């Protein structure tokens, strides 16, 4: 639990290397927990110099986790971020909405939905 909290803090500030170390530690302490596995996949994607090349594998990992544990808000959220980066707002919205269905107070998912909605409501420049 402490390792996950430390890793989450490091992830929020963009220190993917150190976060990844902590997530691996958390995974080794709780091998049956899926949250560290999801976070490891996300950190590896974030620190990659070849994000387009790693995108499909990261998506497959997250979808695999969701097949085993559909109520993993973190996996839904990271899927949403992948879709935002791929400019697939409709699928991103669905993923963020799924995250909120599991964890209604997930502020980051709410912010992402709001940002997408703002893009659609902005007037189009001629």
URGIHU-V325160 format. One record per residue. RES is the residue in one small letter. PSI is psi in whole degrees, -180 to 180 (* if undefined). NEAR is the number of other ideal C-beta (glycine too) atoms within 8 Angstrom. Layout:
BEGIN
RES:PSI:NEAR + RES:PSI:NEAR
END
This chain:
BEGIN
x:-45:4 + x:-43:5 + x:-40:11 + x:-44:13 + x:-43:8 + x:-45:9 + x:-42:17 + x:-39:10 + x:-45:8 + x:-39:12 + x:-43:14 + x:-32:6 + x:4:6 + x:15:6 + x:78:8 + x:-35:11 + x:-52:7 + x:-37:8 + x:-43:14 + x:-42:13 + x:-46:9 + x:-40:13 + x:-39:15 + x:-39:10 + x:-45:10 + x:-40:15 + x:-38:12 + x:-30:6 + x:-28:7 + x:74:7 + x:-20:6 + x:-11:3 + x:135:9 + x:-24:10 + x:-47:10 + x:-36:14 + x:-43:11 + x:-46:15 + x:-37:16 + x:-46:12 + x:-42:13 + x:-43:11 + x:-43:13 + x:-39:11 + x:-47:12 + x:-36:9 + x:-5:8 + x:139:9 + x:-18:3 + x:66:6 + x:-44:9 + x:-36:5 + x:-26:6 + x:-10:11 + x:-49:12 + x:-41:6 + x:-39:7 + x:-44:14 + x:-43:10 + x:-40:8 + x:-47:11 + x:-41:14 + x:-36:9 + x:-41:8 + x:-45:14 + x:-27:12 + x:-35:6 + x:-34:6 + x:83:8 + x:-16:5 + x:34:5 + x:97:13 + x:-38:12 + x:-41:10 + x:-43:13 + x:-44:15 + x:-48:15 + x:-35:13 + x:-44:13 + x:-43:15 + x:-38:10 + x:-43:13 + x:-34:12 + x:-46:12 + x:-30:8 + x:3:7 + x:35:5 + x:77:8 + x:-37:11 + x:-46:6 + x:-35:8 + x:-46:14 + x:-42:11 + x:-42:8 + x:-44:13 + x:-38:16 + x:-40:10 + x:-39:9 + x:-43:15 + x:-29:13 + x:-32:6 + x:-43:9 + x:84:8 + x:-21:5 + x:14:4 + x:98:11 + x:-40:6 + x:-40:7 + x:-41:16 + x:-42:10 + x:-41:8 + x:-43:14 + x:-45:12 + x:-43:8 + x:-42:8 + x:-45:13 + x:-38:8 + x:-40:8 + x:-38:8 + x:-27:7 + x:-10:5 + x:138:6 + x:143:3 + x:129:4 + x:137:3 + x:*:2
END
